[in-house]
Each structure stands twice: as structure tokens, then as C-alpha cells.
Amino acid sequence: MAVCQLAKMIQESPTLRLNEQARILRAQGEPVIHLGIGEPKNKTPISAILSAAARLNAGDIKYTPTDGMPSLKKAIIQYTEQNYNRLAGLENIIVSTGAKQSLYNILFTIVSPQEEVLLLAPYWVSYPEMIKMVSGVPVVVAPEDGSFHPNMRDIEKAASSRTRAIILNSPNNPSGVLYSEDFIAEIVKYCEKKGIYLICDDIYQKLIFDDKIAVPAYNYTTEDIESSHLIVVNGVSKMYGMTGFRIGWVVGPRELVKVMQAQMTSNPPVVSQAAAEGALLGDQSVVESLRLTIQNNRDVMMNELIGLNGVQVTKPDGTFYCLPDFRSFQMTSTELSNFLLEKALVCTVPGSAFGMEGYLRLSYAGSVKDIKDGIERLKWVLDPESSDDIYIGNRKLTRDWL
């Protein structure tokens, strides 16, 4: 089968590939532990279920406006006012089938062929490929100090006359690092001065630990939504754990929103929109409950990793992930990830996909038992000081490669 040249350039998502490998192994009865996926174990909020059920019971499952149900958009307006201190109009919002589609639609709308988009490493795996899909050029900005926190010196050095946008994801997937208020203020000022769009991927905005707060970029501009160069992406997948409903949204200037709905999408599923509306308008204690659960899981993961010789890790401020440094094991991150899946049936994501070769992304979104058992298996595979024997499922395995 022949595919176009652009399609040949697009790399497969390693997270989706590993998810599929893990699914196949589990279907074969293998006791796989998945430390790769960003999906919590919580139940869908009851307010979301009841709202979706009401739509189903009414049998009113038809087209909605392309940019989303007005009632859902009003709920997003309320959320935006409460969390960003900005009053959006209906014309400033478009609902999409997940935040991922929102990001692609933004890039398609604002990026012309060969224009550049700056990516702050480490970055989410899909950013560079989506930029390529709209014929743009991803430009990776890696901090020279080796940290996970970007700085303006590196950004200004990487920017050019062809820079169209910067994608800002804080707290960050995959590192879990929350960017400082000073940095957010600097990058907003820089983008407004240069006329560069700042795309704020705020999907983990509510999943922050240790009493820290994700200060919105809107705090550092005097412009309103219509005049600003800020574009905000959010959704229900992470803060409510509603990954399967696939509802995200964009808040931005109305001309941008107008183009995004022109030919790129029809309305997202009505039942999913109703569920998202129910979640946004329902009891918000479910968000805090999920946050506390994930923070506890983070603490468990950090305690377990302390005992893994040869690994360094930065403590996450938020999200479902950490990005430990495995470079001491003298393997590429892909080789190491495949090795761990083969020997220990533990699924991880190679750091190379995030612009961080030699690192692995580990998720603590699952159960405490999976975290503990998963890291125990990693120790068995990698640490010469651990026991040579381990039980994985009902099988006793003996290590013979160290």
C-alpha cells in the first residue's frame, strides 16, 4: 500500500505501540504491569454519568453545533472565569474530540509550511509529529543546564524570524515538573512582544501536589482573550480521569476558533459532551480526591525508586509521571524499555520519544501494588544487589544476565 511522503515522515506513537504490546501480552495471560499509561483507576464522576444517561434516556442523540453544545460551552466559560480570571464568549471556545485534536487543529490553523514551533524538552510525544503533519518545523529547546525546567536564554537563542508558536505544558508530561511563576511571566511577555503564539497545554492543571499551584499564563498579560497571543487547551481526560470520553476544548481569539471549525471537524459525540458538562458542573471534590490519590502514588513511586541503584529521579510537582535517568545502564531508552518488557513484563515508555534519550517515563497513575511490584521487577532486572530470583505471576524466574 502506497502512502504519501508526509505520512512516511510521521513516527508511530511509542505510548500507543507499547499499550498495544501490553494488551496483547495480557490477552495471552501474561501478568504485565503497565507503568507507561497515563490513565488513573478512578470511576467516572457520578455527575458525568447522570448527565450522559439523561441524554441517552431522552434519545436525543443528534448533531450539535460544530463548535460544541452551547450548554457545555457555557460550563467551559464558567470554568475559564473561575480558573483563569478571564471572561470568554461563546465564540472564543471550541469543543473537540479530546485535547489532542484541539492541539492539532490549533497547529493546522496557525502554522504555515516551514514555519517553526518551539518545543520545550522534555515534551509530549505527539507535539513534533503534529507539527510535521501541518508541514511545520519542530524546534527542540533543551535546557543547557540539564534540568527539566526551561529558561528564556535558551528559548531566545532557538527562536528565529520563522518562529510561529511555542507550546507550553506545565505541569509537564513527561517530567512532572511545574514551571516557575517567573518563567511563565517571562515567556508570556516575550511572546506578546514578538507576536508569537503561546499554546498552553493545561491538561494537567488540576493535578498538582504539595500545595503548589499552576499559575495561568493569563495572569501575566493585560490583553483580553480576543487580543492576546495566548491559546489555552484543556479537557476532562486527566482532571476527572475521563480518558475514554475524549472531550477537550480550546479557548482563544474568535477568528482562530472560527477557522478551527470550518472544515476540520464535526461535532464531538453528544453523549461525551453531556458527560463533560456534568463533570464541570458537578461536585468538584472528585478532582481533589483524584489529586490526593495520585499524589500518594507519586510518593510511593519516589520511595521505591530510591532503592534502585544507578537511577536518578526528579520529584514530580504534578501529572501522572516521572522521568528517571537510566543512562548509567548503557542502553538506549528504546533498548531498555524493550528489555524490561521482555524480561520483567513491565511496560515503560522510552525517554527518546520525549526528547530525553537514556530516560524512561514511568506512570504512577495505576495502583500502589502495581507501582511497588513494577519497581521490584525493575530492580530484579537491573540491580546486581537485588535477589537473583523473583516470582512473576506463578513462575519463579532466575536472573542470568548480571
TIZATOR-637816 format. One line per field, with one value per residue (C-alpha): residue number from 1; residue in three letters; x, y, z. Coordinates in Angstrom, 1 decimal. Example, Ala and Ser with C-alpha at 12.3 -4.5 7.8 and 13.67 -1.06 7.14 Angstrom:
2
pami <- [1_2]
nudo <- [ALA_SER]
east <- [12.3_13.7]
north <- [-4.5_-1.1]
up <- [7.8_7.1]
***
This chain:
402
pami <- [1_2_3_4_5_6_7_8_9_10_11_12_13_14_15_16_17_18_19_20_21_22_23_24_25_26_27_28_29_30_31_32_33_34_35_36_37_38_39_40_41_42_43_44_45_46_47_48_49_50_51_52_53_54_55_56_57_58_59_60_61_62_63_64_65_66_67_68_69_70_71_72_73_74_75_76_77_78_79_80_81_82_83_84_85_86_87_88_89_90_91_92_93_94_95_96_97_98_99_100_101_102_103_104_105_106_107_108_109_110_111_112_113_114_115_116_117_118_119_120_121_122_123_124_125_126_127_128_129_130_131_132_133_134_135_136_137_138_139_140_141_142_143_144_145_146_147_148_149_150_151_152_153_154_155_156_157_158_159_160_161_162_163_164_165_166_167_168_169_170_171_172_173_174_175_176_177_178_179_180_181_182_183_184_185_186_187_188_189_190_191_192_193_194_195_196_197_198_199_200_201_202_203_204_205_206_207_208_209_210_211_212_213_214_215_216_217_218_219_220_221_222_223_224_225_226_227_228_229_230_231_232_233_234_235_236_237_238_239_240_241_242_243_244_245_246_247_248_249_250_251_252_253_254_255_256_257_258_259_260_261_262_263_264_265_266_267_268_269_270_271_272_273_274_275_276_277_278_279_280_281_282_283_284_285_286_287_288_289_290_291_292_293_294_295_296_297_298_299_300_301_302_303_304_305_306_307_308_309_310_311_312_313_314_315_316_317_318_319_320_321_322_323_324_325_326_327_328_329_330_331_332_333_334_335_336_337_338_339_340_341_342_343_344_345_346_347_348_349_350_351_352_353_354_355_356_357_358_359_360_361_362_363_364_365_366_367_368_369_370_371_372_373_374_375_376_377_378_379_380_381_382_383_384_385_386_387_388_389_390_391_392_393_394_395_396_397_398_399_400_401_402]
nudo <- [MET_ALA_VAL_CYS_GLN_LEU_ALA_LYS_MET_ILE_GLN_GLU_SER_PRO_THR_LEU_ARG_LEU_ASN_GLU_GLN_ALA_ARG_ILE_LEU_ARG_ALA_GLN_GLY_GLU_PRO_VAL_ILE_HIS_LEU_GLY_ILE_GLY_GLU_PRO_LYS_ASN_LYS_THR_PRO_ILE_SER_ALA_ILE_LEU_SER_ALA_ALA_ALA_ARG_LEU_ASN_ALA_GLY_ASP_ILE_LYS_TYR_THR_PRO_THR_ASP_GLY_MET_PRO_SER_LEU_LYS_LYS_ALA_ILE_ILE_GLN_TYR_THR_GLU_GLN_ASN_TYR_ASN_ARG_LEU_ALA_GLY_LEU_GLU_ASN_ILE_ILE_VAL_SER_THR_GLY_ALA_LYS_GLN_SER_LEU_TYR_ASN_ILE_LEU_PHE_THR_ILE_VAL_SER_PRO_GLN_GLU_GLU_VAL_LEU_LEU_LEU_ALA_PRO_TYR_TRP_VAL_SER_TYR_PRO_GLU_MET_ILE_LYS_MET_VAL_SER_GLY_VAL_PRO_VAL_VAL_VAL_ALA_PRO_GLU_ASP_GLY_SER_PHE_HIS_PRO_ASN_MET_ARG_ASP_ILE_GLU_LYS_ALA_ALA_SER_SER_ARG_THR_ARG_ALA_ILE_ILE_LEU_ASN_SER_PRO_ASN_ASN_PRO_SER_GLY_VAL_LEU_TYR_SER_GLU_ASP_PHE_ILE_ALA_GLU_ILE_VAL_LYS_TYR_CYS_GLU_LYS_LYS_GLY_ILE_TYR_LEU_ILE_CYS_ASP_ASP_ILE_TYR_GLN_LYS_LEU_ILE_PHE_ASP_ASP_LYS_ILE_ALA_VAL_PRO_ALA_TYR_ASN_TYR_THR_THR_GLU_ASP_ILE_GLU_SER_SER_HIS_LEU_ILE_VAL_VAL_ASN_GLY_VAL_SER_LYS_MET_TYR_GLY_MET_THR_GLY_PHE_ARG_ILE_GLY_TRP_VAL_VAL_GLY_PRO_ARG_GLU_LEU_VAL_LYS_VAL_MET_GLN_ALA_GLN_MET_THR_SER_ASN_PRO_PRO_VAL_VAL_SER_GLN_ALA_ALA_ALA_GLU_GLY_ALA_LEU_LEU_GLY_ASP_GLN_SER_VAL_VAL_GLU_SER_LEU_ARG_LEU_THR_ILE_GLN_ASN_ASN_ARG_ASP_VAL_MET_MET_ASN_GLU_LEU_ILE_GLY_LEU_ASN_GLY_VAL_GLN_VAL_THR_LYS_PRO_ASP_GLY_THR_PHE_TYR_CYS_LEU_PRO_ASP_PHE_ARG_SER_PHE_GLN_MET_THR_SER_THR_GLU_LEU_SER_ASN_PHE_LEU_LEU_GLU_LYS_ALA_LEU_VAL_CYS_THR_VAL_PRO_GLY_SER_ALA_PHE_GLY_MET_GLU_GLY_TYR_LEU_ARG_LEU_SER_TYR_ALA_GLY_SER_VAL_LYS_ASP_ILE_LYS_ASP_GLY_ILE_GLU_ARG_LEU_LYS_TRP_VAL_LEU_ASP_PRO_GLU_SER_SER_ASP_ASP_ILE_TYR_ILE_GLY_ASN_ARG_LYS_LEU_THR_ARG_ASP_TRP_LEU]
east <- [0.0_1.4_1.2_2.1_5.5_4.2_2.7_6.0_7.6_5.3_6.6_4.4_3.4_5.5_2.9_0.2_2.6_3.5_-0.1_-0.9_2.0_0.9_-2.7_-1.6_0.6_-2.3_-4.7_-2.2_-2.4_0.9_1.0_2.1_2.5_1.8_3.9_3.6_0.0_-1.4_-4.8_-6.0_-8.1_-10.9_-14.5_-16.2_-17.8_-21.5_-22.5_-20.9_-22.7_-26.1_-25.7_-24.8_-27.5_-30.1_-29.2_-29.4_-32.7_-34.1_-33.0_-31.9_-28.5_-28.2_-25.8_-24.9_-23.2_-19.7_-18.0_-19.9_-23.1_-23.9_-24.6_-21.2_-19.5_-21.2_-19.8_-16.4_-16.9_-17.6_-14.5_-12.4_-13.6_-13.0_-9.6_-8.1_-9.9_-10.9_-14.4_-14.7_-17.5_-19.2_-17.2_-13.9_-14.4_-14.5_-15.0_-13.1_-12.8_-10.0_-7.3_-5.0_-7.4_-7.5_-3.7_-3.6_-6.4_-4.6_-1.4_-3.2_-4.8_-1.8_1.3_2.2_4.6_8.2_7.2_8.7_7.2_9.4_9.1_10.5_12.2_11.1_7.9_4.9_5.5_2.8_3.9_6.7_4.7_1.6_3.8_5.2_1.7_0.9_4.2_5.7_9.2_9.5_12.5_13.5_14.8_16.6_17.9_21.7_21.9_20.5_17.4_13.8_13.0_13.2_14.8_14.4_18.0_17.8_14.4_15.6_18.6_16.4_13.8_14.0_12.0_10.1_9.0_5.2_4.4_5.7_4.0_4.0_3.0_3.1_3.0_4.9_4.4_6.7_8.8_6.0_7.9_5.8_7.3_8.0_5.8_8.8_9.4_5.7_5.7_8.8_7.6_4.2_5.9_8.3_5.5_3.3_6.2_7.3_3.8_4.4_1.5_1.9_-0.1_-0.8_-1.4_-3.1_-4.5_-2.8_-3.7_-5.6_-3.2_-0.5_1.0_2.4_0.1_1.7_-0.4_-0.3_-0.5_-2.3_-0.4_-3.3_-2.1_0.8_-0.9_-3.1_-4.7_-8.1_-8.7_-9.5_-6.3_-3.8_-1.4_-2.3_-4.3_-5.4_-6.1_-7.8_-10.2_-11.8_-9.5_-7.0_-8.6_-11.7_-10.0_-12.5_-10.0_-12.5_-14.9_-12.5_-13.6_-11.2_-11.5_-9.7_-10.0_-8.7_-9.4_-12.7_-11.1_-8.9_-11.9_-13.9_-11.2_-10.8_-14.4_-14.6_-13.7_-11.7_-14.3_-17.9_-19.4_-17.9_-20.1_-23.2_-23.1_-19.5_-20.3_-23.1_-20.8_-18.2_-20.8_-22.0_-18.4_-17.7_-20.9_-21.0_-19.3_-15.6_-14.5_-13.9_-11.0_-9.4_-9.9_-8.1_-5.4_-4.7_-4.7_-2.2_0.0_0.1_1.0_3.8_5.2_5.1_6.9_9.6_10.2_10.5_12.9_15.3_16.2_17.1_20.8_22.1_18.9_18.4_14.9_13.5_10.5_7.4_5.3_2.2_0.8_0.9_4.5_8.2_11.2_14.0_17.6_18.7_21.8_24.1_22.8_24.5_21.4_19.3_15.9_14.2_16.5_16.0_12.2_12.1_14.4_12.2_9.1_10.7_12.4_10.1_6.8_6.9_5.8_7.6_8.0_11.4_12.6_13.8_10.2_10.1_13.5_15.3_17.5_18.6_15.5_12.2_8.8_7.2_3.5_2.1_-1.5_-2.3_-2.5_0.0_0.5_1.4_3.9_5.6_5.6_6.7_9.7_10.6_10.8_12.9_15.3_15.5_16.3_18.8_20.3_23.1_22.5_18.9_18.0_18.6_15.2_11.7_8.1_6.3_2.7_3.0_6.5_9.8_12.4_16.1_18.2_21.2_22.4_24.1]
north <- [0.0_3.4_6.3_9.9_11.4_13.3_10.2_8.4_11.2_10.7_8.5_6.0_7.0_4.8_5.0_3.6_0.9_-0.1_-0.1_-2.5_-4.8_-4.8_-5.6_-8.5_-10.0_-9.6_-11.3_-14.2_-14.4_-12.7_-10.7_-7.4_-4.4_-1.2_1.8_3.6_4.7_8.0_6.7_6.6_3.9_6.1_5.8_8.3_11.1_10.4_13.8_12.9_9.5_11.0_13.8_11.3_8.9_11.7_12.3_8.6_8.2_11.1_9.5_12.9_11.9_14.1_16.7_19.6_22.8_22.1_24.0_22.1_22.2_25.7_24.3_22.7_25.8_27.8_25.4_25.9_29.7_29.3_27.1_29.6_32.5_30.6_29.2_31.8_35.0_35.7_36.1_34.2_34.4_31.5_32.5_32.1_28.4_25.3_21.7_18.9_15.1_15.3_17.8_16.0_17.0_20.5_20.8_19.5_21.9_24.9_24.0_23.5_26.9_29.0_27.3_27.7_25.4_25.6_27.9_26.8_25.8_25.7_22.6_22.8_19.5_17.2_17.4_15.2_12.6_13.9_17.5_17.1_14.7_17.0_19.9_17.9_16.9_20.5_21.0_23.0_22.5_21.4_23.1_21.4_23.6_21.6_23.3_23.6_23.1_19.5_20.2_19.7_23.4_25.7_29.2_32.2_32.3_29.0_29.9_33.3_31.6_29.0_31.4_32.9_35.0_31.9_31.0_31.0_29.4_27.9_25.0_25.3_22.2_22.8_20.7_18.8_15.5_13.5_15.0_16.2_19.5_22.6_25.7_28.7_31.8_33.9_31.8_31.9_35.7_36.0_33.7_35.5_38.9_37.6_36.0_39.1_41.3_39.1_38.3_34.6_32.4_30.7_27.4_26.5_22.7_22.9_19.3_18.6_21.9_20.4_17.5_19.4_18.3_19.6_22.7_24.1_26.0_26.2_29.9_30.5_32.4_34.9_36.3_37.9_39.7_42.7_41.7_40.0_36.7_38.3_40.4_38.1_35.7_33.0_29.9_27.6_23.8_21.8_18.8_16.3_13.3_14.0_16.1_13.9_10.7_10.6_9.4_7.4_10.3_12.2_15.7_18.7_22.4_25.5_29.0_31.6_34.5_34.1_34.3_31.3_29.4_30.2_28.7_25.6_24.7_25.4_22.0_20.2_18.6_17.9_17.9_15.6_12.8_14.2_11.7_12.6_16.3_15.8_13.8_16.6_19.2_17.1_16.8_20.5_21.5_18.7_18.1_19.1_17.2_14.3_16.2_16.7_13.1_12.0_14.5_13.2_9.6_10.4_12.5_9.4_7.2_9.7_9.4_5.6_5.7_8.1_5.8_2.7_4.4_5.5_1.8_1.3_1.7_3.7_5.7_9.4_11.0_14.5_14.5_15.5_18.5_17.1_14.9_11.1_10.7_10.9_10.7_8.9_8.9_5.4_6.4_4.5_1.2_1.9_1.2_3.4_4.1_2.0_-0.9_-0.6_-0.4_-3.4_-5.3_-4.6_-5.7_-8.9_-9.9_-8.5_-7.8_-4.2_-1.6_1.7_4.5_5.4_8.8_9.3_9.9_12.9_14.3_12.7_9.8_7.5_8.2_6.3_7.7_5.9_6.4_6.2_6.6_2.9_1.1_1.2_-2.5_-2.1_0.6_-1.5_-4.7_-2.9_-1.2_-4.5_-6.2_-3.3_-3.8_-7.5_-6.9_-4.1_-4.0_-6.6_-6.1_-7.4_-11.1_-13.3_-14.9_-13.4_-14.6_-13.1_-14.4_-18.1_-18.5_-18.4_-16.7_-16.6_-13.8_-14.9_-11.8_-9.9]
up <- [0.0_-1.0_1.4_0.8_1.6_4.6_6.1_5.8_7.9_10.9_13.7_15.4_18.9_21.3_24.0_21.7_20.4_24.0_25.1_22.3_23.2_26.8_25.8_23.6_26.4_28.9_26.4_26.4_30.1_30.9_34.2_32.7_34.8_32.9_34.1_30.8_30.6_31.9_33.0_36.6_38.1_39.4_38.4_36.2_38.4_39.1_37.8_34.4_34.3_35.2_32.6_29.8_30.9_30.7_27.1_26.3_28.0_26.1_22.8_21.6_20.1_17.0_15.6_17.7_16.5_15.1_17.9_20.7_22.6_23.9_27.4_27.5_26.2_29.0_31.5_30.0_30.2_33.9_34.4_32.5_34.6_37.9_37.0_34.6_35.7_32.1_30.8_27.5_25.0_23.2_20.1_22.0_22.7_20.5_21.8_20.2_20.4_23.0_23.8_21.3_18.5_19.9_19.6_16.1_15.0_16.5_14.7_11.4_11.8_12.7_11.2_7.6_5.8_7.1_10.0_13.3_16.6_19.7_21.9_25.4_26.2_27.6_25.6_24.9_22.2_19.8_19.6_17.0_14.8_14.8_13.8_10.9_9.9_9.2_7.3_10.1_11.7_15.3_17.0_20.3_23.1_25.7_28.8_28.7_32.5_32.1_34.2_33.1_33.6_30.5_30.6_28.4_27.4_25.6_24.1_22.7_21.2_19.4_18.1_14.6_12.3_11.3_14.9_14.9_18.2_21.5_23.2_27.0_29.1_32.8_34.9_32.3_30.7_31.0_33.8_36.2_36.7_37.3_35.6_37.9_38.0_37.0_33.9_32.9_33.3_31.1_28.3_28.1_27.9_25.2_23.1_23.3_22.4_19.4_18.2_18.8_19.8_23.2_23.2_26.8_27.1_30.6_30.6_34.0_35.5_38.5_39.2_41.2_44.5_47.8_47.9_44.7_42.2_38.4_37.8_34.5_31.7_31.5_34.8_33.1_30.2_30.3_27.0_26.9_25.2_21.9_21.7_23.4_21.8_24.3_23.3_26.1_25.7_28.4_28.8_31.1_30.5_33.2_36.0_36.1_34.9_32.0_29.4_27.3_26.8_24.5_25.2_25.1_24.3_23.1_24.5_22.1_19.7_17.9_14.4_15.3_16.7_13.6_11.3_13.5_13.0_9.3_7.7_10.3_12.5_13.0_16.5_19.1_20.4_22.1_25.0_25.7_25.6_28.1_30.4_30.2_31.1_34.0_35.3_35.0_36.8_39.3_42.7_42.3_45.3_42.9_41.4_44.8_45.6_42.4_43.0_46.5_45.3_42.6_45.0_47.3_44.3_43.4_47.0_46.7_43.4_44.7_47.8_45.6_43.1_45.9_46.3_42.6_42.2_39.3_38.8_39.4_39.5_39.8_42.1_40.1_41.1_39.3_36.5_36.4_35.5_36.5_34.2_35.9_34.4_33.4_31.4_33.7_32.3_28.9_26.7_24.6_26.2_23.5_24.1_27.8_27.5_25.3_27.7_30.7_28.9_27.7_31.0_33.6_31.8_32.9_30.3_30.3_27.7_26.2_27.0_23.4_22.5_24.8_23.6_26.6_25.4_28.3_30.4_30.9_31.6_34.5_35.3_38.8_37.7_38.5_41.8_44.6_44.2_40.5_41.4_44.1_42.1_39.0_40.6_42.3_38.9_37.6_40.5_39.7_36.1_36.6_40.1_40.8_44.5_44.3_44.6_41.6_41.9_41.6_41.3_38.3_38.4_39.3_37.8_39.6_37.4_37.9_36.6_34.5_32.7_35.5]
***
